């Protein structure tokens, strides 16, 4: 399985087209249901598919589970933190 460097991360990643086995299954879970594309923030886990699934679970828990914060408030926190960190996401 060949590996390419991502354009936005300094971490080697495996393209969706080259994913096999456990990684292919992880990409299916983490990818966009319509296009199948996997966000870079998830793709950085491509050398360790188990960590991708754990990251996905954490994200869904933080963003969708019961909370005193609304979904909008959670998204705003993400935007502010990304802006402070000069993150492109």
Buried (B, 14 or more C-beta within 10 A) or exposed (E): EEEEEBEBEEEEBBBBEBBEEEBEEBBEEBBEEEEEEBEBBBBBBBEBBEBBBEBBEEBEEEEEEEEEEEEEEBEEEBEEEEEEEEEEE
